[in-house]
Amino acid sequence: MARTDHPPAAARATALPRVSAAGRSVAPGTRTEVIVASSPATTVLGPGGPGHEQVVLCQDRSSGLRAIVALHSTALGPGLGGTRFHPYPSEDAALADVLDLSRGMSYKNALAGLDHGGGKAVIIGDPRRDKTEALLRAYGRFVQSLGGRYVTACDVGTYVEDMDVVARETRFVTGRSEHSGGAGDSSVLTAYGVLQGLRASAERAWGSASLAGRTVGVAGVGKVGRHLVGHLVAEGARAVVTDVDAGAVQRVLAAHPGVEVVPDAAALVRADLDAYAPCALGGALTDEVVEVLRARVVCGGANNQLAHPGVADALAERGVLYAPDFVVNAGGVIQVADEVDGPVPERARERAGRIFATTQRVFAVAQEHATTPVAAAEHLAEERMAGVARLRDVWLPRG
Ligand SMILES: NC(=O)c1ccc[n+]([C@@H]2O[C@H](COP(=O)([O-])OP(=O)(O)OC[C@H]3O[C@@H](n4cnc5c(N)ncnc54)[C@H](O)[C@@H]3O)[C@@H](O)[C@H]2O)c1
């Protein structure tokens, strides 16, 4: 039976006014500017669609670099987002991913209260085979050539040591190692932020932010998932985990022997969970998963959890409270943004702690406007982007 404190789809109004996705008045049909920065060969990408400010293809034949940088919005400041190093099957697939990811960064950064817009980069290739010093440094030079419109960091397939190499060619890089003056691994703060999202979700679902006695399923116990399990155990929750990598599971069990393991994510979503935390790759929430999911709350660290936008409605219709990924997994970007000014760990942790209040606000706006938390969060982000972008109308002297 459907559990409800969300209204059914028919009752959900489109009460929230839409602001331009990039936070400024982009006319309908405005096309993405595609700039080709290439050395020495040039490949031109087609227009990426409306809403993005700039998309840059970076190609350097001698190092084998093929990368795409997408800037969705610089309404709040320079685009900030990580570099994904992945063996995409085609340039089109890479382009689709970077457009999606950079748009997500605009919303994430806006809701995290950062003075950064949304940007992201993808490097096309197998990081285990293709990652070389020359390639990373070539990439760093392309980032530098954008003059600060884009600030890069780590993502799937890139690590703090890689950003140290990129930093030899550009100053527009964050997410570096501690011994290079950076703040180190951002997954620690990401997991802390997800915990705050879970606490706010628990408060909305069950009337108390305590997770003690709750059963939380964690799919993917890599960097973020593993730290999240640590928090859950410390909070007195029961963790049930799964991972395709047996080594990752073993590391969690070594640290927390009481954790229960299930064979795969399909078994996890069918388990008797209070909350489900997707912490592996994107697309974990499909129509099929929504059908069988037994958890009352979904809140996890993975990016782009919804397989398609309609899944947000499907979750609400089944009475599942979904804490949008881009709200609750902002701890990492909060850390790397903090590093730009010189890292202060306590300041970054305090900012990540605000994810609790932001998640509460998202749920409250969703309820007030009878819409989904995703629509509410997007609205709040767009409102901030538009409001700050308008400040550019206030004239300032040069210099
Ligand atoms: N690291 C960060 O600071 C950060 C910040 C924001 C968002 N994220 C997102 O969180 C997610 C996890 O990031 P991470 O840094 O922990 O990556 P990671 O690679 O360290 O961990 C991912 C884990 O998921 C496992 N996995 C992959 N497919 C799986 C499947 N089908 N079922 C179960 N497990 C599976 C992998 O084996 C791995 O252990 C990603 O979506 C990432 O984009 C990470």
The ligand as a Gaussian input file, in Angstrom:
#p B3LYP/6-31G(d) Opt

LIG

0 1
 N       33.840000      11.435000      -3.379000
 C       33.123000      12.514000      -3.190000
 O       33.508000      13.448000      -2.476000
 C       31.765000      12.630000      -3.833000
 C       31.087000      13.850000      -3.746000
 C       29.812000      13.947000      -4.274000
 C       29.246000      12.853000      -4.919000
 N       29.955000      11.685000      -5.015000
 C       29.310000      10.559000      -5.703000
 O       29.196000       9.472000      -4.798000
 C       29.303000       8.256000      -5.501000
 C       30.417000       7.416000      -4.879000
 O       31.629000       8.151000      -4.938000
 P       32.953000       7.573000      -4.292000
 O       33.902000       8.699000      -4.271000
 O       32.628000       6.857000      -3.034000
 O       33.377000       6.533000      -5.425000
 P       34.128000       5.149000      -5.229000
 O       34.505000       4.712000      -6.598000
 O       35.174000       5.231000      -4.177000
 O       32.983000       4.167000      -4.641000
 C       31.944000       3.673000      -5.411000
 C       31.722000       2.240000      -4.950000
 O       30.543000       1.740000      -5.597000
 C       30.787000       0.394000      -5.973000
 N       29.849000       0.019000      -7.022000
 C       29.881000       0.319000      -8.336000
 N       28.811000      -0.205000      -8.955000
 C       28.083000      -0.827000      -8.012000
 C       26.869000      -1.542000      -8.028000
 N       26.176000      -1.732000      -9.150000
 N       26.415000      -2.053000      -6.863000
 C       27.091000      -1.885000      -5.711000
 N       28.251000      -1.212000      -5.641000
 C       28.743000      -0.694000      -6.769000
 C       32.245000       0.383000      -6.391000
 O       32.783000      -0.925000      -6.379000
 C       32.864000       1.289000      -5.342000
 O       33.302000       0.565000      -4.203000
 C       29.540000       8.622000      -6.970000
 O       28.291000       8.665000      -7.618000
 C       30.099000      10.025000      -6.894000
 O       29.850000      10.758000      -8.065000
 C       31.194000      11.543000      -4.488000

